[in-house]
Amino acid sequence: MSDIVFIYIVSGNESEARKIASVLLAERLIACANIFPEHLSLYRWEGKEVVGAEVAMILKTRAELFDAVAAKVKSLHSYDCPCIVSLPVGQGYSPYLDWIAAETG
């Protein structure tokens, strides 16, 4: 079992996603960020249905860094309640997982 996690985050636009990813990389809280093109999101917020564009990110890091990543994302994010969730990586190509571990912390 790996101690590597992927952290899924959405933001309001690509500029915000790039800013968040750049800060996390500079602080060595993540090894990599994949930023996906703008997509359509439908959700309920404050009792109303919302349809809007968002940008998704997958961040690669170690599980022990989740709290630090989440705190930094929250400090940089424009949303009141941003999606910041950790997805465990059960297995993976060992050299790749080792690279993630070496690039963080």
Biopython code that builds the backbone (N, CA, C, O; Angstrom):
import numpy as np
from Bio.PDB.StructureBuilder import StructureBuilder

atoms = [
    (1, "MET", "N", (0.854, -1.188, 0.000)),
    (1, "MET", "CA", (0.000, 0.000, 0.000)),
    (1, "MET", "C", (0.892, 1.241, 0.000)),
    (1, "MET", "O", (1.888, 1.306, 0.721)),
    (2, "SER", "N", (0.529, 2.192, -0.797)),
    (2, "SER", "CA", (1.304, 3.410, -0.980)),
    (2, "SER", "C", (0.849, 4.496, -0.014)),
    (2, "SER", "O", (-0.312, 4.519, 0.394)),
    (3, "ASP", "N", (1.752, 5.390, 0.351)),
    (3, "ASP", "CA", (1.365, 6.565, 1.143)),
    (3, "ASP", "C", (1.166, 7.773, 0.232)),
    (3, "ASP", "O", (1.092, 8.910, 0.699)),
    (4, "ILE", "N", (1.080, 7.516, -1.065)),
    (4, "ILE", "CA", (0.851, 8.572, -2.046)),
    (4, "ILE", "C", (-0.648, 8.781, -2.210)),
    (4, "ILE", "O", (-1.426, 7.827, -2.206)),
    (5, "VAL", "N", (-1.045, 10.062, -2.355)),
    (5, "VAL", "CA", (-2.451, 10.392, -2.606)),
    (5, "VAL", "C", (-2.530, 11.324, -3.805)),
    (5, "VAL", "O", (-1.584, 12.044, -4.126)),
    (6, "PHE", "N", (-3.683, 11.290, -4.453)),
    (6, "PHE", "CA", (-4.033, 12.282, -5.452)),
    (6, "PHE", "C", (-5.068, 13.178, -4.792)),
    (6, "PHE", "O", (-6.020, 12.685, -4.188)),
    (7, "ILE", "N", (-4.893, 14.468, -4.897)),
    (7, "ILE", "CA", (-5.838, 15.416, -4.318)),
    (7, "ILE", "C", (-6.601, 16.074, -5.468)),
    (7, "ILE", "O", (-6.014, 16.665, -6.374)),
    (8, "TYR", "N", (-7.916, 15.953, -5.400)),
    (8, "TYR", "CA", (-8.796, 16.503, -6.432)),
    (8, "TYR", "C", (-9.318, 17.848, -5.948)),
    (8, "TYR", "O", (-9.836, 17.966, -4.837)),
    (9, "ILE", "N", (-9.175, 18.858, -6.800)),
    (9, "ILE", "CA", (-9.598, 20.223, -6.477)),
    (9, "ILE", "C", (-10.259, 20.813, -7.721)),
    (9, "ILE", "O", (-9.860, 20.506, -8.845)),
    (10, "VAL", "N", (-11.260, 21.652, -7.521)),
    (10, "VAL", "CA", (-11.796, 22.447, -8.633)),
    (10, "VAL", "C", (-11.641, 23.923, -8.291)),
    (10, "VAL", "O", (-11.671, 24.314, -7.124)),
    (11, "SER", "N", (-11.474, 24.727, -9.327)),
    (11, "SER", "CA", (-11.396, 26.178, -9.146)),
    (11, "SER", "C", (-12.256, 26.850, -10.205)),
    (11, "SER", "O", (-12.755, 26.203, -11.125)),
    (12, "GLY", "N", (-12.416, 28.138, -10.060)),
    (12, "GLY", "CA", (-13.293, 28.886, -10.946)),
    (12, "GLY", "C", (-12.730, 29.155, -12.327)),
    (12, "GLY", "O", (-13.482, 29.417, -13.266)),
    (13, "ASN", "N", (-11.391, 29.091, -12.460)),
    (13, "ASN", "CA", (-10.786, 29.370, -13.766)),
    (13, "ASN", "C", (-9.350, 28.856, -13.801)),
    (13, "ASN", "O", (-8.785, 28.495, -12.769)),
    (14, "GLU", "N", (-8.769, 28.827, -14.993)),
    (14, "GLU", "CA", (-7.428, 28.291, -15.162)),
    (14, "GLU", "C", (-6.370, 29.132, -14.456)),
    (14, "GLU", "O", (-5.401, 28.590, -13.923)),
    (15, "SER", "N", (-6.547, 30.434, -14.449)),
    (15, "SER", "CA", (-5.580, 31.313, -13.804)),
    (15, "SER", "C", (-5.450, 30.979, -12.313)),
    (15, "SER", "O", (-4.343, 30.875, -11.784)),
    (16, "GLU", "N", (-6.587, 30.815, -11.654)),
    (16, "GLU", "CA", (-6.558, 30.458, -10.235)),
    (16, "GLU", "C", (-5.926, 29.084, -10.029)),
    (16, "GLU", "O", (-5.139, 28.901, -9.100)),
    (17, "ALA", "N", (-6.258, 28.128, -10.876)),
    (17, "ALA", "CA", (-5.694, 26.782, -10.764)),
    (17, "ALA", "C", (-4.178, 26.822, -10.925)),
    (17, "ALA", "O", (-3.460, 26.173, -10.165)),
    (18, "ARG", "N", (-3.688, 27.572, -11.896)),
    (18, "ARG", "CA", (-2.241, 27.673, -12.120)),
    (18, "ARG", "C", (-1.539, 28.337, -10.940)),
    (18, "ARG", "O", (-0.446, 27.925, -10.552)),
    (19, "LYS", "N", (-2.161, 29.355, -10.377)),
    (19, "LYS", "CA", (-1.578, 30.035, -9.210)),
    (19, "LYS", "C", (-1.466, 29.068, -8.038)),
    (19, "LYS", "O", (-0.415, 28.978, -7.403)),
    (20, "ILE", "N", (-2.533, 28.353, -7.754)),
    (20, "ILE", "CA", (-2.526, 27.391, -6.651)),
    (20, "ILE", "C", (-1.452, 26.332, -6.886)),
    (20, "ILE", "O", (-0.659, 26.043, -5.991)),
    (21, "ALA", "N", (-1.424, 25.759, -8.074)),
    (21, "ALA", "CA", (-0.451, 24.712, -8.385)),
    (21, "ALA", "C", (0.986, 25.234, -8.267)),
    (21, "ALA", "O", (1.852, 24.543, -7.731)),
    (22, "SER", "N", (1.240, 26.438, -8.760)),
    (22, "SER", "CA", (2.598, 27.007, -8.714)),
    (22, "SER", "C", (3.081, 27.197, -7.284)),
    (22, "SER", "O", (4.231, 26.888, -6.971)),
    (23, "VAL", "N", (2.216, 27.700, -6.420)),
    (23, "VAL", "CA", (2.596, 27.889, -5.013)),
    (23, "VAL", "C", (2.872, 26.545, -4.353)),
    (23, "VAL", "O", (3.862, 26.397, -3.636)),
    (24, "LEU", "N", (2.014, 25.574, -4.586)),
    (24, "LEU", "CA", (2.202, 24.245, -3.982)),
    (24, "LEU", "C", (3.489, 23.593, -4.470)),
    (24, "LEU", "O", (4.192, 22.952, -3.689)),
    (25, "LEU", "N", (3.802, 23.748, -5.747)),
    (25, "LEU", "CA", (5.063, 23.216, -6.280)),
    (25, "LEU", "C", (6.261, 23.925, -5.661)),
    (25, "LEU", "O", (7.228, 23.279, -5.258)),
    (26, "ALA", "N", (6.200, 25.240, -5.585)),
    (26, "ALA", "CA", (7.312, 26.013, -5.032)),
    (26, "ALA", "C", (7.582, 25.644, -3.577)),
    (26, "ALA", "O", (8.730, 25.643, -3.133)),
    (27, "GLU", "N", (6.527, 25.334, -2.845)),
    (27, "GLU", "CA", (6.677, 24.968, -1.435)),
    (27, "GLU", "C", (6.904, 23.469, -1.247)),
    (27, "GLU", "O", (6.948, 22.982, -0.118)),
    (28, "ARG", "N", (7.048, 22.742, -2.350)),
    (28, "ARG", "CA", (7.307, 21.292, -2.350)),
    (28, "ARG", "C", (6.231, 20.498, -1.605)),
    (28, "ARG", "O", (6.503, 19.449, -1.021)),
    (29, "LEU", "N", (5.001, 21.024, -1.641)),
    (29, "LEU", "CA", (3.873, 20.307, -1.051)),
    (29, "LEU", "C", (3.290, 19.288, -2.025)),
    (29, "LEU", "O", (2.597, 18.356, -1.615)),
    (30, "ILE", "N", (3.569, 19.465, -3.310)),
    (30, "ILE", "CA", (3.144, 18.518, -4.336)),
    (30, "ILE", "C", (4.303, 18.268, -5.291)),
    (30, "ILE", "O", (5.219, 19.082, -5.404)),
    (31, "ALA", "N", (4.249, 17.127, -5.978)),
    (31, "ALA", "CA", (5.252, 16.816, -6.991)),
    (31, "ALA", "C", (4.766, 17.191, -8.379)),
    (31, "ALA", "O", (5.567, 17.443, -9.279)),
    (32, "CYS", "N", (3.448, 17.228, -8.551)),
    (32, "CYS", "CA", (2.881, 17.431, -9.872)),
    (32, "CYS", "C", (1.443, 17.914, -9.745)),
    (32, "CYS", "O", (0.746, 17.577, -8.788)),
    (33, "ALA", "N", (1.009, 18.701, -10.712)),
    (33, "ALA", "CA", (-0.391, 19.113, -10.805)),
    (33, "ALA", "C", (-0.845, 18.938, -12.246)),
    (33, "ALA", "O", (-0.201, 19.429, -13.173)),
    (34, "ASN", "N", (-1.944, 18.242, -12.425)),
    (34, "ASN", "CA", (-2.584, 18.162, -13.737)),
    (34, "ASN", "C", (-3.775, 19.100, -13.704)),
    (34, "ASN", "O", (-4.646, 18.979, -12.842)),
    (35, "ILE", "N", (-3.815, 20.029, -14.633)),
    (35, "ILE", "CA", (-4.912, 20.988, -14.719)),
    (35, "ILE", "C", (-5.701, 20.671, -15.984)),
    (35, "ILE", "O", (-5.160, 20.681, -17.090)),
    (36, "PHE", "N", (-6.969, 20.395, -15.805)),
    (36, "PHE", "CA", (-7.834, 19.988, -16.905)),
    (36, "PHE", "C", (-8.586, 21.188, -17.454)),
    (36, "PHE", "O", (-8.842, 22.142, -16.720)),
    (37, "PRO", "N", (-8.943, 21.158, -18.725)),
    (37, "PRO", "CA", (-9.653, 22.285, -19.341)),
    (37, "PRO", "C", (-10.980, 22.572, -18.651)),
    (37, "PRO", "O", (-11.559, 21.728, -17.968)),
    (38, "GLU", "N", (-11.421, 23.778, -18.861)),
    (38, "GLU", "CA", (-12.701, 24.200, -18.303)),
    (38, "GLU", "C", (-13.795, 23.202, -18.687)),
    (38, "GLU", "O", (-13.850, 22.719, -19.819)),
    (39, "HIS", "N", (-14.651, 22.909, -17.730)),
    (39, "HIS", "CA", (-15.748, 21.967, -17.937)),
    (39, "HIS", "C", (-17.004, 22.499, -17.248)),
    (39, "HIS", "O", (-16.941, 23.426, -16.441)),
    (40, "LEU", "N", (-18.102, 21.918, -17.571)),
    (40, "LEU", "CA", (-19.379, 22.326, -17.004)),
    (40, "LEU", "C", (-19.611, 21.623, -15.677)),
    (40, "LEU", "O", (-19.441, 20.408, -15.576)),
    (41, "SER", "N", (-19.997, 22.379, -14.661)),
    (41, "SER", "CA", (-20.335, 21.829, -13.346)),
    (41, "SER", "C", (-21.765, 22.222, -12.997)),
    (41, "SER", "O", (-22.181, 23.361, -13.208)),
    (42, "LEU", "N", (-22.500, 21.270, -12.464)),
    (42, "LEU", "CA", (-23.846, 21.511, -11.959)),
    (42, "LEU", "C", (-23.839, 21.109, -10.495)),
    (42, "LEU", "O", (-23.418, 20.003, -10.154)),
    (43, "TYR", "N", (-24.305, 22.002, -9.623)),
    (43, "TYR", "CA", (-24.298, 21.707, -8.198)),
    (43, "TYR", "C", (-25.323, 22.585, -7.487)),
    (43, "TYR", "O", (-25.857, 23.538, -8.055)),
    (44, "ARG", "N", (-25.577, 22.240, -6.242)),
    (44, "ARG", "CA", (-26.492, 23.014, -5.418)),
    (44, "ARG", "C", (-25.645, 23.798, -4.424)),
    (44, "ARG", "O", (-24.797, 23.234, -3.732)),
    (45, "TRP", "N", (-25.885, 25.114, -4.361)),
    (45, "TRP", "CA", (-25.150, 25.979, -3.435)),
    (45, "TRP", "C", (-26.133, 26.970, -2.833)),
    (45, "TRP", "O", (-26.855, 27.669, -3.544)),
    (46, "GLU", "N", (-26.142, 27.014, -1.501)),
    (46, "GLU", "CA", (-27.011, 27.922, -0.753)),
    (46, "GLU", "C", (-28.467, 27.821, -1.220)),
    (46, "GLU", "O", (-29.157, 28.825, -1.395)),
    (47, "GLY", "N", (-28.907, 26.570, -1.415)),
    (47, "GLY", "CA", (-30.298, 26.300, -1.752)),
    (47, "GLY", "C", (-30.684, 26.508, -3.199)),
    (47, "GLY", "O", (-31.856, 26.373, -3.553)),
    (48, "LYS", "N", (-29.716, 26.835, -4.043)),
    (48, "LYS", "CA", (-30.020, 27.082, -5.447)),
    (48, "LYS", "C", (-29.186, 26.171, -6.345)),
    (48, "LYS", "O", (-28.043, 25.840, -6.029)),
    (49, "GLU", "N", (-29.777, 25.773, -7.466)),
    (49, "GLU", "CA", (-29.018, 25.015, -8.446)),
    (49, "GLU", "C", (-28.144, 25.981, -9.241)),
    (49, "GLU", "O", (-28.601, 27.028, -9.701)),
    (50, "VAL", "N", (-26.887, 25.605, -9.390)),
    (50, "VAL", "CA", (-25.912, 26.431, -10.097)),
    (50, "VAL", "C", (-25.357, 25.631, -11.270)),
    (50, "VAL", "O", (-25.052, 24.445, -11.137)),
    (51, "VAL", "N", (-25.231, 26.279, -12.397)),
    (51, "VAL", "CA", (-24.579, 25.709, -13.565)),
    (51, "VAL", "C", (-23.478, 26.689, -13.952)),
    (51, "VAL", "O", (-23.740, 27.865, -14.205)),
    (52, "GLY", "N", (-22.249, 26.195, -13.993)),
    (52, "GLY", "CA", (-21.150, 27.097, -14.314)),
    (52, "GLY", "C", (-19.916, 26.353, -14.766)),
    (52, "GLY", "O", (-19.872, 25.123, -14.742)),
    (53, "ALA", "N", (-18.920, 27.103, -15.177)),
    (53, "ALA", "CA", (-17.659, 26.538, -15.632)),
    (53, "ALA", "C", (-16.683, 26.438, -14.462)),
    (53, "ALA", "O", (-16.613, 27.329, -13.616)),
    (54, "GLU", "N", (-15.938, 25.343, -14.432)),
    (54, "GLU", "CA", (-14.883, 25.150, -13.437)),
    (54, "GLU", "C", (-13.691, 24.474, -14.108)),
    (54, "GLU", "O", (-13.799, 23.938, -15.211)),
    (55, "VAL", "N", (-12.567, 24.512, -13.425)),
    (55, "VAL", "CA", (-11.343, 23.864, -13.867)),
    (55, "VAL", "C", (-10.948, 22.873, -12.778)),
    (55, "VAL", "O", (-10.863, 23.237, -11.605)),
    (56, "ALA", "N", (-10.708, 21.628, -13.164)),
    (56, "ALA", "CA", (-10.337, 20.590, -12.201)),
    (56, "ALA", "C", (-8.826, 20.391, -12.197)),
    (56, "ALA", "O", (-8.149, 20.586, -13.206)),
    (57, "MET", "N", (-8.315, 19.993, -11.020)),
    (57, "MET", "CA", (-6.900, 19.683, -10.867)),
    (57, "MET", "C", (-6.750, 18.369, -10.115)),
    (57, "MET", "O", (-7.546, 18.045, -9.234)),
    (58, "ILE", "N", (-5.728, 17.629, -10.476)),
    (58, "ILE", "CA", (-5.301, 16.485, -9.674)),
    (58, "ILE", "C", (-3.865, 16.760, -9.258)),
    (58, "ILE", "O", (-2.982, 16.953, -10.094)),
    (59, "LEU", "N", (-3.652, 16.772, -7.954)),
    (59, "LEU", "CA", (-2.332, 17.034, -7.382)),
    (59, "LEU", "C", (-1.764, 15.722, -6.861)),
    (59, "LEU", "O", (-2.501, 14.911, -6.301)),
    (60, "LYS", "N", (-0.470, 15.503, -7.036)),
    (60, "LYS", "CA", (0.175, 14.282, -6.557)),
    (60, "LYS", "C", (1.096, 14.630, -5.393)),
    (60, "LYS", "O", (1.954, 15.506, -5.504)),
    (61, "THR", "N", (0.903, 13.919, -4.256)),
    (61, "THR", "CA", (1.690, 14.203, -3.063)),
    (61, "THR", "C", (1.665, 13.008, -2.117)),
    (61, "THR", "O", (1.119, 11.952, -2.435)),
    (62, "ARG", "N", (2.267, 13.201, -0.947)),
    (62, "ARG", "CA", (2.240, 12.186, 0.104)),
    (62, "ARG", "C", (1.057, 12.445, 1.034)),
    (62, "ARG", "O", (0.680, 13.594, 1.266)),
    (63, "ALA", "N", (0.482, 11.382, 1.557)),
    (63, "ALA", "CA", (-0.696, 11.481, 2.420)),
    (63, "ALA", "C", (-0.449, 12.403, 3.611)),
    (63, "ALA", "O", (-1.341, 13.153, 4.008)),
    (64, "GLU", "N", (0.733, 12.353, 4.174)),
    (64, "GLU", "CA", (1.027, 13.162, 5.362)),
    (64, "GLU", "C", (1.021, 14.674, 5.072)),
    (64, "GLU", "O", (0.982, 15.479, 6.003)),
    (65, "LEU", "N", (1.058, 15.055, 3.809)),
    (65, "LEU", "CA", (1.051, 16.468, 3.449)),
    (65, "LEU", "C", (-0.349, 17.002, 3.152)),
    (65, "LEU", "O", (-0.503, 18.186, 2.855)),
    (66, "PHE", "N", (-1.375, 16.146, 3.228)),
    (66, "PHE", "CA", (-2.727, 16.583, 2.869)),
    (66, "PHE", "C", (-3.160, 17.816, 3.654)),
    (66, "PHE", "O", (-3.645, 18.775, 3.053)),
    (67, "ASP", "N", (-3.001, 17.824, 4.968)),
    (67, "ASP", "CA", (-3.472, 18.958, 5.767)),
    (67, "ASP", "C", (-2.777, 20.265, 5.357)),
    (67, "ASP", "O", (-3.414, 21.316, 5.290)),
    (68, "ALA", "N", (-1.483, 20.192, 5.087)),
    (68, "ALA", "CA", (-0.747, 21.386, 4.665)),
    (68, "ALA", "C", (-1.205, 21.843, 3.284)),
    (68, "ALA", "O", (-1.362, 23.041, 3.047)),
    (69, "VAL", "N", (-1.420, 20.897, 2.374)),
    (69, "VAL", "CA", (-1.919, 21.236, 1.042)),
    (69, "VAL", "C", (-3.299, 21.871, 1.156)),
    (69, "VAL", "O", (-3.550, 22.915, 0.555)),
    (70, "ALA", "N", (-4.190, 21.254, 1.916)),
    (70, "ALA", "CA", (-5.551, 21.770, 2.059)),
    (70, "ALA", "C", (-5.553, 23.182, 2.646)),
    (70, "ALA", "O", (-6.300, 24.044, 2.182)),
    (71, "ALA", "N", (-4.737, 23.419, 3.647)),
    (71, "ALA", "CA", (-4.671, 24.754, 4.259)),
    (71, "ALA", "C", (-4.170, 25.790, 3.260)),
    (71, "ALA", "O", (-4.711, 26.894, 3.187)),
    (72, "LYS", "N", (-3.142, 25.443, 2.490)),
    (72, "LYS", "CA", (-2.595, 26.383, 1.504)),
    (72, "LYS", "C", (-3.606, 26.639, 0.393)),
    (72, "LYS", "O", (-3.786, 27.780, -0.032)),
    (73, "VAL", "N", (-4.273, 25.575, -0.085)),
    (73, "VAL", "CA", (-5.294, 25.756, -1.120)),
    (73, "VAL", "C", (-6.391, 26.676, -0.608)),
    (73, "VAL", "O", (-6.799, 27.604, -1.306)),
    (74, "LYS", "N", (-6.867, 26.432, 0.591)),
    (74, "LYS", "CA", (-7.942, 27.259, 1.158)),
    (74, "LYS", "C", (-7.511, 28.719, 1.243)),
    (74, "LYS", "O", (-8.319, 29.614, 0.994)),
    (75, "SER", "N", (-6.258, 28.973, 1.588)),
    (75, "SER", "CA", (-5.780, 30.357, 1.714)),
    (75, "SER", "C", (-5.688, 31.074, 0.366)),
    (75, "SER", "O", (-5.729, 32.303, 0.318)),
    (76, "LEU", "N", (-5.566, 30.323, -0.721)),
    (76, "LEU", "CA", (-5.400, 30.900, -2.052)),
    (76, "LEU", "C", (-6.679, 30.861, -2.891)),
    (76, "LEU", "O", (-6.768, 31.534, -3.918)),
    (77, "HIS", "N", (-7.651, 30.089, -2.463)),
    (77, "HIS", "CA", (-8.836, 29.793, -3.276)),
    (77, "HIS", "C", (-9.901, 30.867, -3.128)),
    (77, "HIS", "O", (-10.057, 31.459, -2.060)),
    (78, "SER", "N", (-10.631, 31.112, -4.205)),
    (78, "SER", "CA", (-11.686, 32.126, -4.188)),
    (78, "SER", "C", (-13.016, 31.604, -3.640)),
    (78, "SER", "O", (-13.882, 32.398, -3.274)),
    (79, "TYR", "N", (-13.189, 30.295, -3.580)),
    (79, "TYR", "CA", (-14.459, 29.726, -3.095)),
    (79, "TYR", "C", (-14.509, 29.749, -1.573)),
    (79, "TYR", "O", (-13.480, 29.607, -0.913)),
    (80, "ASP", "N", (-15.705, 29.928, -1.017)),
    (80, "ASP", "CA", (-15.900, 29.824, 0.432)),
    (80, "ASP", "C", (-15.697, 28.394, 0.912)),
    (80, "ASP", "O", (-15.180, 28.167, 2.006)),
    (81, "CYS", "N", (-16.106, 27.431, 0.090)),
    (81, "CYS", "CA", (-16.056, 26.019, 0.466)),
    (81, "CYS", "C", (-15.510, 25.208, -0.717)),
    (81, "CYS", "O", (-16.268, 24.513, -1.394)),
    (82, "PRO", "N", (-14.194, 25.296, -0.967)),
    (82, "PRO", "CA", (-13.645, 24.607, -2.135)),
    (82, "PRO", "C", (-13.629, 23.092, -1.970)),
    (82, "PRO", "O", (-13.512, 22.571, -0.861)),
    (83, "CYS", "N", (-13.751, 22.404, -3.089)),
    (83, "CYS", "CA", (-13.589, 20.949, -3.118)),
    (83, "CYS", "C", (-12.098, 20.653, -2.972)),
    (83, "CYS", "O", (-11.295, 21.025, -3.828)),
    (84, "ILE", "N", (-11.739, 19.986, -1.890)),
    (84, "ILE", "CA", (-10.356, 19.554, -1.658)),
    (84, "ILE", "C", (-10.474, 18.161, -1.061)),
    (84, "ILE", "O", (-10.703, 18.021, 0.140)),
    (85, "VAL", "N", (-10.322, 17.129, -1.880)),
    (85, "VAL", "CA", (-10.480, 15.762, -1.392)),
    (85, "VAL", "C", (-9.271, 14.914, -1.761)),
    (85, "VAL", "O", (-8.665, 15.091, -2.818)),
    (86, "SER", "N", (-8.941, 14.003, -0.882)),
    (86, "SER", "CA", (-7.804, 13.123, -1.066)),
    (86, "SER", "C", (-8.279, 11.746, -1.520)),
    (86, "SER", "O", (-9.215, 11.173, -0.962)),
    (87, "LEU", "N", (-7.612, 11.237, -2.541)),
    (87, "LEU", "CA", (-7.909, 9.911, -3.071)),
    (87, "LEU", "C", (-6.662, 9.048, -2.905)),
    (87, "LEU", "O", (-5.623, 9.363, -3.485)),
    (88, "PRO", "N", (-6.738, 7.968, -2.127)),
    (88, "PRO", "CA", (-5.546, 7.148, -1.910)),
    (88, "PRO", "C", (-5.121, 6.426, -3.184)),
    (88, "PRO", "O", (-5.950, 6.018, -3.998)),
    (89, "VAL", "N", (-3.822, 6.281, -3.331)),
    (89, "VAL", "CA", (-3.262, 5.492, -4.429)),
    (89, "VAL", "C", (-2.855, 4.157, -3.824)),
    (89, "VAL", "O", (-1.861, 4.070, -3.103)),
    (90, "GLY", "N", (-3.618, 3.130, -4.116)),
    (90, "GLY", "CA", (-3.340, 1.818, -3.541)),
    (90, "GLY", "C", (-2.084, 1.178, -4.099)),
    (90, "GLY", "O", (-1.267, 0.629, -3.360)),
    (91, "GLN", "N", (-1.942, 1.257, -5.400)),
    (91, "GLN", "CA", (-0.785, 0.679, -6.069)),
    (91, "GLN", "C", (-0.377, 1.580, -7.211)),
    (91, "GLN", "O", (-1.168, 2.396, -7.684)),
    (92, "GLY", "N", (0.851, 1.433, -7.650)),
    (92, "GLY", "CA", (1.333, 2.209, -8.784)),
    (92, "GLY", "C", (2.730, 1.764, -9.170)),
    (92, "GLY", "O", (3.344, 0.943, -8.488)),
    (93, "TYR", "N", (3.215, 2.300, -10.246)),
    (93, "TYR", "CA", (4.555, 2.023, -10.729)),
    (93, "TYR", "C", (5.549, 2.580, -9.711)),
    (93, "TYR", "O", (5.613, 3.791, -9.500)),
    (94, "SER", "N", (6.317, 1.703, -9.087)),
    (94, "SER", "CA", (7.184, 2.082, -7.958)),
    (94, "SER", "C", (8.106, 3.261, -8.250)),
    (94, "SER", "O", (8.195, 4.165, -7.419)),
    (95, "PRO", "N", (8.794, 3.297, -9.386)),
    (95, "PRO", "CA", (9.651, 4.455, -9.648)),
    (95, "PRO", "C", (8.877, 5.775, -9.682)),
    (95, "PRO", "O", (9.391, 6.803, -9.240)),
    (96, "TYR", "N", (7.655, 5.755, -10.199)),
    (96, "TYR", "CA", (6.840, 6.975, -10.235)),
    (96, "TYR", "C", (6.437, 7.392, -8.827)),
    (96, "TYR", "O", (6.534, 8.567, -8.475)),
    (97, "LEU", "N", (5.989, 6.444, -8.028)),
    (97, "LEU", "CA", (5.615, 6.743, -6.645)),
    (97, "LEU", "C", (6.816, 7.239, -5.850)),
    (97, "LEU", "O", (6.691, 8.145, -5.026)),
    (98, "ASP", "N", (7.976, 6.646, -6.096)),
    (98, "ASP", "CA", (9.210, 7.091, -5.430)),
    (98, "ASP", "C", (9.549, 8.538, -5.830)),
    (98, "ASP", "O", (10.002, 9.328, -5.002)),
    (99, "TRP", "N", (9.324, 8.869, -7.101)),
    (99, "TRP", "CA", (9.568, 10.243, -7.572)),
    (99, "TRP", "C", (8.667, 11.230, -6.847)),
    (99, "TRP", "O", (9.135, 12.287, -6.423)),
    (100, "ILE", "N", (7.382, 10.910, -6.695)),
    (100, "ILE", "CA", (6.465, 11.789, -5.971)),
    (100, "ILE", "C", (6.976, 12.004, -4.543)),
    (100, "ILE", "O", (7.024, 13.132, -4.052)),
    (101, "ALA", "N", (7.352, 10.914, -3.893)),
    (101, "ALA", "CA", (7.843, 11.019, -2.511)),
    (101, "ALA", "C", (9.111, 11.870, -2.445)),
    (101, "ALA", "O", (9.263, 12.677, -1.527)),
    (102, "ALA", "N", (10.020, 11.702, -3.402)),
    (102, "ALA", "CA", (11.277, 12.449, -3.390)),
    (102, "ALA", "C", (11.081, 13.939, -3.665)),
    (102, "ALA", "O", (11.850, 14.761, -3.167)),
    (103, "GLU", "N", (10.074, 14.295, -4.441)),
    (103, "GLU", "CA", (9.854, 15.686, -4.827)),
    (103, "GLU", "C", (9.038, 16.485, -3.808)),
    (103, "GLU", "O", (8.891, 17.698, -3.953)),
    (104, "THR", "N", (8.518, 15.830, -2.797)),
    (104, "THR", "CA", (7.694, 16.518, -1.804)),
    (104, "THR", "C", (8.394, 16.522, -0.461)),
    (104, "THR", "O", (9.055, 15.556, -0.076)),
    (105, "GLY", "N", (8.234, 17.632, 0.244)),
    (105, "GLY", "CA", (8.759, 17.727, 1.606)),
    (105, "GLY", "C", (10.170, 18.180, 1.700)),
    (105, "GLY", "O", (10.710, 18.294, 2.801)),
]
sb = StructureBuilder()
sb.init_structure("model")
sb.init_model(0)
sb.init_chain("A")
sb.init_seg("    ")
for serial, (resi, resn, name, xyz) in enumerate(atoms, 1):
    if name == "N":
        sb.init_residue(resn, " ", resi, " ")
    sb.init_atom(name, np.array(xyz, "f"), 0.0, 1.0, " ", f" {name:<3s}", serial, name[0])
structure = sb.get_structure()
